[in-house]
Every structure is written in structure tokens, then in C-alpha cells.
Amino acid sequence: MRAPQPEAIRENHFLAEYPTVQTLHIANKNYSSWSLRPWVLMKVLGIAFEEVLHPFSPGSNYETFRAFSPTGKVPCLVDGDIAVWESLAIVEYLAESHPAVWPADKAARAFARAVSAEMHGGFSTLRNICTMNCGLRVALNEITPALKSDIDRIDAIWSEGLSRFGGPFLAGDSFTAADAFFAPVAFRVKTYGLELSAAAAAYGERLRALPAMIEWYEAGVAETWREPGHEAEAQAAGTITADLRATA
């Protein structure tokens, strides 16, 4: 067998030392709450990735997004020939190589996983009425009983986590996946002026003050894309009192 040429040896050494960076496919930062979760987690924990942003377009994005995601939805993490879709699955995939994704303490880890799963699968009224739109400020038409129930539950989760595990984050002194899963709620609180208890409100402010969250917000309000469906949802929720987004 012919020995590898020096160029091939150098190339193989380079690839071994500098593995392919994971790619995170996301949508508009102004709108995409699901994209924010793995993005902010990887940013805060220093997990290297390349970002590819695909703007939402009117109607269905299914065929376009199917080029990288089996479900035709975002986010989707691509790591070599592995594709991982659904934000909770992405988090668990990252945790296999980065233990800091979840708290080290067993009780805190159990709490963090439970509330992340609850956020992933619940709070449909909050999602439907208070859709994420970082650059708007909206005075809600009303706080329906179902919406109040979701807001109260958010307040209870945040207050319990801070009280049980000492803060400043949801499950202790470090940012974990639990905080990432509630990061979009922190933006919703600001957009819609949602009222929370003092401790919960302060936690939301701490999330929004994180450098990664500021980076996301500033990129979101700098976007000039407008998707009619997302815009209509915000308008249906209440009166738009301010639009802080850049114009084309």
C-alpha cells in the first residue's frame, strides 16, 4: 500500500485537531422562540457552532426548511452526518458532550429537566396570545383566565427554582438548559408587559441582561423582514404601543 503523501498527513492531522463545527439552523431572531433556546444555551456555555438563519416567509416554509430538517421546522442542529431537531432533543444531544447543560446537583437537575419539558410541551395560551416579537411593545386587550393561569405558573416555576436552589439562575448559580428554555418568556414579559412577582420579574431582567440575550435582541430588532402571520398575531393580541425594529 502506498504511504500517505505529506499533504494528506497534514490534512488528516488538521481535521483531527479541528473537528467540523456544528451548524445550528434557526429562523428570524425577532420571531423564533424555539430557535432561541439552543442558540442562547450554546452561546452562554461557549459551545462552538455556526449559525445559519432562514427567514420565515409567508405561507409554509416546509419545503425550504426540509433541506436541512426532517420536520421542515427550526431549530435543527447538524453535526456532521447527524441531524437533531426539536429543541429538547438538541439540548440532550449537547449534554452528552457538555455536562454543564444540566445542573450537577441531582435535585436541581431533576427540577431543570422537568420544567424544561413542561415549557417545551405546555403553555399553549401564552404561546398563542403572546407570540414572540422582540421589537414590539403591546398593551394586551385582556388577560384571559387561561392566559393568567399560564403567567401564574411561569411565576411559580421561576420563584420555586430561585428559592430552592439559591439563584441567580433557575436551578442554581449557573446558566443551564432550564434558563435557555425560559429565555423566550423573558422577551415576552417585556413585549407584553406581563406582571410577575418581584423575584420572578428580577430573574427575567437578569436573563435579558445576559450578553448573549442582548446580542440576540439587537440582531432581532435590526431585522427588516416582516412575516404577515407573525405580525397579525401580535396585532390581534392588543394595541401596539411601540415598534422598535429597523425599517427597510
HELIX and SHEET records of a PDB file:
HELIX    1   1 PRO A    6  GLU A   17  1                                  12    
HELIX    2   2 SER A   33  LEU A   45  1                                  13    
HELIX    3   3 TYR A   62  PHE A   65  1                                   4    
HELIX    4   4 SER A   87  ALA A   95  1                                   9    
HELIX    5   5 PRO A   99  VAL A  101  5                                   3    
HELIX    6   6 LYS A  106  GLY A  121  1                                  16    
HELIX    7   7 SER A  124  ILE A  129  1                                   6    
HELIX    8   8 PRO A  145  PHE A  165  1                                  21    
HELIX    9   9 ALA A  177  TYR A  192  1                                  16    
HELIX   10  10 ALA A  198  ALA A  209  1                                  12    
HELIX   11  11 PRO A  211  ALA A  222  1                                  12    
HELIX   12  12 PRO A  228  ALA A  237  1                                  10    
SHEET    1   A 4 PHE A  49  LEU A  53  0                                        
SHEET    2   A 4 GLN A  22  ILE A  26  1                                        
SHEET    3   A 4 CYS A  76  ASP A  79 -1                                        
SHEET    4   A 4 ILE A  82  TRP A  85 -1                                        
SHEET    1   B 2 LEU A 136  LEU A 140  0                                        
SHEET    2   B 2 GLY A 238  ASP A 243 -1                                        
END                                                                             
